[in-house]
Amino acid sequence: MSEAKKAAPGSAEIAARIERRRDQLAATLDEIAVRVHPSTLVDDARARAASVVDRTAGKAFVAVNRSVTDVRGRLVTAEGSPRLERVVPLALVVVGVAGLLVLSSRRRRR
């Protein structure tokens, strides 16, 4: 019988357990309140959007940098001088397209 009395918790121990559980629940409720607060939700959404924009901008920068490097490699020699056999025809094409655009815009105005 003395073992049964030792195994059963006393009222002070039960009260202490209840108090600890109450403190844990209060902390959990406080954490939930912070998580579902509108400003927290807005801040989280803003951070996710900024992350997506940063990631997309980074990918775009890499793609543009790769393209510019590729075009530069085609138009400039390793020493840095222009490859005239490629630059002159490209310049003529650009001037021709610009001229066609100017002519077509003048025709539309009339």
C-alpha positions as CSV (number, residue, x, y, z in Angstrom):
1,M,0.0,0.0,0.0
2,S,2.8,2.4,0.7
3,E,3.9,1.9,-2.9
4,A,0.5,3.0,-4.2
5,K,0.7,6.1,-2.2
6,K,4.1,6.9,-3.5
7,A,3.0,6.4,-7.2
8,A,0.0,8.6,-6.9
9,P,0.8,12.3,-7.5
10,G,0.0,14.8,-4.8
11,S,-2.3,17.7,-5.3
12,A,0.7,20.1,-5.3
13,E,2.3,18.1,-8.2
14,I,-1.0,18.0,-10.1
15,A,-1.4,21.8,-9.6
16,A,2.2,22.3,-10.8
17,R,1.6,20.2,-13.9
18,I,-1.6,22.1,-14.7
19,E,0.3,25.4,-14.3
20,R,3.1,24.2,-16.6
21,R,0.6,23.1,-19.2
22,R,-1.3,26.4,-18.9
23,D,2.0,28.3,-19.5
24,Q,2.8,26.1,-22.6
25,L,-0.7,26.6,-24.0
26,A,-0.4,30.4,-23.4
27,A,2.9,30.4,-25.3
28,T,1.5,28.4,-28.1
29,L,-1.5,30.7,-28.4
30,D,0.7,33.7,-28.4
31,E,2.8,32.2,-31.2
32,I,-0.3,31.4,-33.2
33,A,-1.6,35.0,-32.7
34,V,1.7,36.4,-34.1
35,R,1.7,34.0,-37.1
36,V,-1.9,34.9,-38.1
37,H,-1.6,38.6,-37.4
38,P,-2.3,40.5,-40.7
39,S,0.9,42.5,-40.6
40,T,2.9,39.2,-40.2
41,L,1.0,37.7,-43.1
42,V,1.7,40.8,-45.2
43,D,5.4,40.8,-44.3
44,D,5.7,37.1,-45.1
45,A,4.0,37.6,-48.5
46,R,6.2,40.6,-49.2
47,A,9.4,38.7,-48.4
48,R,8.3,35.8,-50.6
49,A,7.5,38.2,-53.5
50,A,10.9,39.9,-53.1
51,S,12.6,36.5,-53.1
52,V,10.9,35.6,-56.4
53,V,11.8,38.9,-57.9
54,D,15.4,38.6,-56.8
55,R,15.6,35.1,-58.2
56,T,14.0,36.1,-61.5
57,A,16.2,39.2,-61.8
58,G,19.3,37.1,-61.1
59,K,18.3,34.6,-63.8
60,A,17.6,37.4,-66.3
61,F,21.0,39.0,-65.5
62,V,22.8,35.8,-66.1
63,A,20.9,35.2,-69.4
64,V,21.6,38.8,-70.6
65,N,25.3,38.6,-69.5
66,R,25.7,35.3,-71.4
67,S,24.1,36.8,-74.5
68,V,26.2,39.9,-74.4
69,T,29.4,37.9,-73.9
70,D,28.4,35.7,-76.9
71,V,27.7,38.6,-79.2
72,R,30.8,40.4,-78.1
73,G,32.9,37.3,-78.8
74,R,31.5,37.2,-82.3
75,L,32.1,40.9,-83.0
76,V,35.4,41.5,-81.2
77,T,38.7,39.6,-81.4
78,A,40.5,38.3,-78.3
79,E,42.7,41.4,-78.4
80,G,39.7,43.7,-78.3
81,S,39.7,45.0,-81.8
82,P,36.5,44.8,-83.8
83,R,36.0,42.1,-86.5
84,L,35.2,44.3,-89.4
85,E,34.1,41.4,-91.6
86,R,31.2,40.9,-89.1
87,V,30.7,44.5,-87.7
88,V,30.2,46.2,-91.1
89,P,27.5,43.9,-92.4
90,L,25.7,44.0,-89.1
91,A,25.9,47.8,-89.1
92,L,24.4,47.9,-92.6
93,V,21.6,45.7,-91.6
94,V,20.8,47.9,-88.5
95,V,20.9,51.1,-90.6
96,G,18.6,49.4,-93.2
97,V,16.1,48.3,-90.7
98,A,16.1,51.7,-89.0
99,G,15.6,53.3,-92.5
100,L,12.6,51.0,-93.2
101,L,11.0,51.8,-89.9
102,V,11.4,55.6,-90.5
103,L,9.9,55.2,-94.0
104,S,7.0,53.1,-92.8
105,S,6.2,55.6,-90.0
106,R,6.2,58.5,-92.5
107,R,3.8,56.6,-94.8
108,R,1.4,55.9,-91.9
109,R,1.3,59.6,-91.0
110,R,0.2,60.6,-94.5
